[in-house]
Amino acid sequence: MFLLEAIGQVLTLNELAVAAMFLTFIFMLFRGVPVAFALVGVSLIFVLVAEILLDPYRSAFKDIIEFDRTGIDYRKLAALSGRLFGSTVKNPVLVALPMFIFMGLMLDQSGVAQRMMHSMQRLFGGLRGGLSLTVLLIGIILAASTGVIGASVTLLGVMALPSMMAQNYSKPIATGTIASAGTLGILIPPSIMLVIMSDQLAISLGDLFMGALFPGLILGALYIVFIIIYGLISPSAMPPPEQSEHVGWPVIKEVLLAVVPPMFLILLVLGSIFAGIATPTEASGLGALGATLLALFNGKLSFKVLKEVSRSTLNTSGYIVGIFLAANFFSFILRRYGGDEIVEHLVLSAFDNPYMVVGFILFIVFLLGFLLDWIEITIIIMPLMLPIIKGLELAVPGFGVVNDPSVVWFAILVAVTLQTSFLTPPVGFALFYLKGVCPPGVTLAHIYKGVVPFVLLQLLGLFIVFEVPALVTWLPSVAYGN
């Protein structure tokens, strides 16, 4: 009882419950419980806790620890099904999710990336670090064509890593280049993460797509500059081939023929959005159709391929929607405990400067990226931070056109921060996607060592976008201003 009284002087029971919810969820993840089951299980447990501890007629601690009634019990959860159905199944924005996933997986089957790798290898192969530059350029093009990270990292690993090893590239620099290039797809539009952010923050998906373009290209440029400088400083890490092909018009023509089809697909999807011809949801359908036609023109389309791509799209979409529903359930119970007010008070009390508050939130997101997947962070954390960002009155230029420019800027900052979660252990999925296709002799230690400089470059890119918010809001303002 003395311990409870001491705790009660510092924290309310509601605050303890909110902290316990997060800790219990993380504990269940480390125990190997699937994410969706962990979210739902923790939510149901704390509904029971609310009934027993926070009911003033039944609580044994009502005179010891301060608490507020949550008003939740198992009988009231039936109404939650309608809320989840309305926010997910009936949401037109989320229709773009399976379409962009289908587009990325079909593009993987179309043979476009293999053709680009072969032609660009002939173009840059004679340069020091030419293979790394090829991987980065293809990674940028794939990122602007698809938002499926697993497909991009695996494809680049299968195509490029054997050639890099045969050319005696340093294992860390080879694996780091492939992993980082493959993760650009989570930021450069069309990105499935931005689709979910748009839904959770109730902002325009078109604004997010346009706002993410320059930051994504800046990251790609930082990677390329790093590879060039690293090749000059450490020539032995990226040696040129013993024999190189003369670069003439036939090679340049082959590169153009390989690059034009995916660039046309990018123009079809992003161009239709930026020009206001199609909504992002409509453009996702155009992208899925365009990727299918590319596979057809390259002779890669068959009933078997269509069946495998459709099945993989269903599995990936089901996985994301399952977590989406479970996370919304978790967030609903968390809010009933007053979790949004508690988190808002915690964050705002940390700093007086509004930009320091934003930096503190990004630091929390960066740390969470070591433990949680971007889906959980996006669905659970982002809605909690939305009222905080709106209340800070940040001086982010909207150029008189962009709605909620501070929220758009914040969303892109979080997207850049979350990109690091794909490269940071222990939950860095890109690392494990790549390890699954690595030849013998390439270990996780090589991959971990290789991604370190690219994580630092991502943080540098984050700092640039933080200091220059117009990089995010200028392009949407031009599109809508005209």
N, C-alpha and C positions, 0 to 999 in steps of 0.2 A: 504493500500500500504506500509506503514511503517513497518507493521508486516511482510509482504512478503519480503521486503528488508532485514530485520533483519534475517529472516530464511535463505534467500539466501546467507548470509555471512557465515553461518555455514554448511548448507546442500544444495546439488543440488536437483533439482526437481526429478531426477531419484532416489536419495536416499530416498527422502520423499515418492515416489511412492512405493518403495520396502517395506519400513516400513508400509505404509498404506495397502499394500496387505496382509501382515501377520496379522495386527490388524483387518482388515475387516473379514478375514477368521475366526479368533478366535471369533470375535463378532457374526458371523453367527452361529458358533457351539453352543455358549451359548444361542442363540435364538432358538435352537432346529432344525436347518436346517440339513438334512442328509449330511454326510461328502462329498460324491461325488458331490451332487448338490452345496454345498458351494464352493468347489474347482472350479468347472466349472463356477458358477455364478460370483465369484470374478474375474476369468480370463477374462470373457467377459466384465465385468465392466471396467477393466483396459485396455482392448483393446480400448474401447471407450475413456478412459482418455488419452491414447497415441495419438489417432487421434485428439483430441481437444486441449490438452495442449502441446503436444510435437511436433506438426506439426508447423514448423516455419512460415508457411503462415497463420495459424489460431490462434496461441497462443496469448493470451492477456498479457502473463507474460514474453515474450521472452527477454525484456529489463531489467527485474527485477531479475529473478532467472536463474541461469545457468542450462542448460539441454542439453541432447544429444538425437538425433533422434533415435527412436527404430526401425523404419522401419516396423512396424506391423500395419495392418488394417484388417477389417473383410474379405475383398476379398482374402487376403493371407492365411486365416485360412483353406481353402479347402485343401491346400497341407499338412496340419498337419495330416489329416486322414491317408495318406500313411505312414507317419512317425510312428504314433501310431500302425498301423497295423503291420508294419515291426518289431517294437520293442517288441510287445506283442504276437500277434497271431502266428507269424513265429518263435518265440524264443523257441528252443528245451529245454532250461533249465526250462522254466516255465511249460512244460508238466508234470514235476515232482510234481507240486503243487497239482492238483486234485488227483493224485495217492496217495500221502502221506496223504491227507485229507481223501480219501476213506479208506485207510489202518487204520487210527486211529479210524474212526467211526465204521468200521467193527469189529475192535478189541474190541471196546466197547460193541458190540452185541455178541461177541463170548463166553462170560462167563469166559474168562481167568482171568480177574481181580477179579471176585467174588470168583473163586476157590483159587487164591493166598491169598486173604484176609482171607478166612476161615482157610486155612492150616497154614499161618503165625501167625494167631491169636492164634492157638493152640500151636505154637512153642514159641512165645514171650509173650503170654498173662499173664504168671505168673510173669513177671518182672515188676518192677516199670517203668512206661513209655513205657511198651511193645506195647500198641496200637499205640502210636506215632511213635515208631520205625518201626512197621509194615506198617503204612501209608507212611513213608518216603521211605522205601525199595521198596514198590510197586510203589510209585511215580517215583523212579529212573528207575525201569524196564519199566513202562509205557512210561516214557519220551524217553527211547531208542527205543521204539516201535512205537511211534506216536508223532507228533508235534501239536496235536489239544488240546489246553489248555482247552477250554470249556468242552469237553468230559471228560478229566482227572479230573478236579476239581469237576464237577458234580458227576462223578462216585465215586470218593473217598468220597465226602460228603454224598452221599446216603448210601454207604457201611459202613463207619467208624463212622460218627458223632453220630448216635443213640447208638452204643456200647460205645462210649466215654462218652456220657451223662449218660448212665445207670451205668457206672463205676465211676461216680462222678468226671470226669475230669474237670479241670478249663475250662470254656467256651472260654476264650481268647487263651489259649495254644492249645486247641483242634482245633479251627477254624484256628488259625495261622499255625499250622502244615499242615492241609489239603490244605489250599490255597497255601502255599509255595511249598509243594510237587507237587501239580498239575501244577505249572508254570515251573517246570524244563524242561518240554517238549519243551519250546520255545528256549532253549539253547542246550540241549543234542540232538545230531543228531539221526534220521532225523528230521529237524526242518523246517517248512514252512517259518519262518523268514529268515533263512540262505539261502533258495532258492531265495528269493527276493533280499537279499543282494548281492548274487552272480551275479544276473542280473544287479543290479544298479551299482555295483563297477567293473563289467567286470573282475572278478577273478574266479578261479576254485572253483566249488561247492564242489569238493572232498577235496580241501585244507581247506575250511571252516568247513566241516563235521569233518574232522580229527582234525583240530585245536580247535574245540569247545569241544571235548570229555573230555580232562583233566580238563578244567575250570568247566564244568558241574559236573563232578565227585567230584571236590574239593568243590563246593557248597553243593552237597549232603552230603559229609563227614562233613562239617561245621554244617549242620543242625543236623546230628546224634550226633555229639559231644555236641552240645548245649542242645539237649534233655536229654542226659545222665547226664550232669552237672546240668541242671535245676531240674531234678528229685531228685538229691542228695541234692540240696540247698532247694528246696520247695517240700517236699514229699507229702503234701496235695494236690498239683495241679495235680498230676498224681498217684493216689493211685493204688496199685495192687488189683486184684480181690480177693474177699473173699475166693473163691475156685479156685484152679488152677490144671490143668491136668498134670500128669507125662509125661515128654518128653522122649519118647523112639523111637525105630526104626520105628514103624508104623507112628508116627507123622513126623519124618524126611523124610520117604519115601513119605508121602503125599505132603510135601513141595517140594521135588524134582520133583514129577510128575506134580505139579502145575507150577513150575518155568521153567522147561525145554522147554515146547512149546514156550513161548514168547522169551526165550533166543535163541532158534533156529531161530525164526523170526528175531531177532536182528542180529544174525550171517549171516543170509541170505542176509539182506539188507546192513548192514555196512561192513560185512566181504567181500562181493562181490566188494564193492567200494574200501576198503583198499587194497585188494589183486590185484586190477586192472582188475578183471574179467569182471566187468560191470561198465558202467557210472552211475552217480547218477540218471539220467532219467530212465535208464534201471532197476536199482535197485528199483526204486519206483514202477515199474510194478511188480517186484518180491514180494515186500512187500504187495501190494494190493492183489495179488494172495495168498500169505501165510496167510494173515489175513482171507481171505475167506475160505481157507481150515481149519483153526483153528475153525472157526464158524461151518463148516460142521462136523468136527470130534467131536465137543462138542454137536452136535444136535441142534444148534441154528440157522442154516441157513434155510431160507425159502424164498419164493417169496416176501412175505410181508417185511421181513427184508432187502432183496436186494433192493427192491423198495424204502424203507425209507432211507437206507444208500446212495443210488444213488441220491435221491432227496436232501438230506442234503448236499451231496458233491457238487451238482450243485449250491445250494443256497450259500454255503460258498465260493466256487470258484468264482461265479458271483459277490459276494460282494467284494472280494479282487480284482478281475480284474477290476471291476467298479471303485474302488478307485484308482487302478493302472493307468488306463487310465486318470481319472480326475486329478490325481496328476502330471502325465506327461504333461498334458495340462497346469496346473498351473506353473510347472517348466519351460516350454517353454516360457511362457509370462514373467515370472520372469527373465529369462536370457536375454530376449530382452530388459528389462530395465537395464541390467547390474548388476543384482542381485548377480551373482556369483562373479564378481570382487569386489562388495561392501562388501559382506560377507567375502571374503578372506582378504580384507584390514582391516576389523573390527577385525577379529580373530587374524591375524598376528601382528597387532599393539598393542594388549593387552599385549603380553609377548615376550621377546627376546629368552628365553630358549625354544627349540622345544618341550620338554616333558611337560613344563608348558602350551604350546599351546594345546597339546593333552588333558591335564587335564582340561583346560578351555572348550574345545569342549564337553568333557564328562559331565561336570557340566551343560552346556547348554542343552544337551540331557536329563539329569536327571530332570531338571526343566520342560522341555517340556513334559516329561512323566506324569506330574501331569495334563496336559491339553489335550494332543493329544494321539491318539492310536499309537501303534508301526508301523502300516502300513504307516500312513502319515509321521511319522518321518523318516522311512527307505527310502521312495520313494522321499521325498522332500529334506531332510537335507543331507542324505548320498552323493548324487552326488555333492552337493555344497562343501562338505568337502574333496572330493577325491583329487582335485588338491592341496589343502593345505597340506594334508598328504604326497603326493608324493614329494612335494617341500621341506619338512622339513629335508630330508636325515637322518632319524632316524636309529640308530645303532641296528636294530632288526636282529637277526641271521637267515639267510635263509639256512645255512649249504650248500651253493652252489647249492641247488636243488630247493627250493621254489621260485616261481616267485612272485615278489612284496610282500616280507614278512612283510614289514611295514603296507601295506594295509590289509593283512590277520589279523595281530595282532590288528590293529585298529578296524576292523569289529567285532572281537570277544569281544573287550572291549565295543563297543557300544551294542552288543548283551547282555552282562551281565548287562550293565546299563539299557537297555530297559526292561530287565526282572523285574526290580523294578516297571516299569509302570503298570504291572498287579496287583501290591499290594499297590499302592499309590492312595489315593482318590484325586479328585473325579472320575477319569476315570479308576480306577483299575478294569478291567473286572472280574478278578478272584474273587474279593470281592462280586460282584453282582451275578456271577454264583453260588457261595457258598450260599449266602443269599437266593437264590431261592429254595434251598433244605433243609434249616435249619429247625429244629423243632421249635415249639412255645417256646418263652423264650430266644432264641438266637438272639440278635440284631446286627445291623451294628456296634454299639459301641464296642461290644465284638470282632467282627472281626477286626475292625480298631486297637484295642489295641493288639490283638494277632499277627498281622503281623509286628508290629514295630521291635521286635528283629530280625526277619527274613530279613527285609529290611536292617538292620544294618549288618547282616551276608553277605548279597549280596554285600554290599559296601566293606566289608573286603575281600571277594573273588575278587572283582574288583581290589583292591589294590594289592593283591598277583599277579594277572595276569599282572597288570601294571608293577610291579617291576621285574617280571621274564617272559619276552616275549618268552623264549624258551619253556614254557609250551604250547604255541600255535603252534609254528613252528617246534618243534622237530618231532612230529609224522608224519606230511606230508613229512618231509625230509626223514624219514626212509622208508616210503612207496614208495616214488619215487626213493630214492637212491638205493633201492634194485632192 
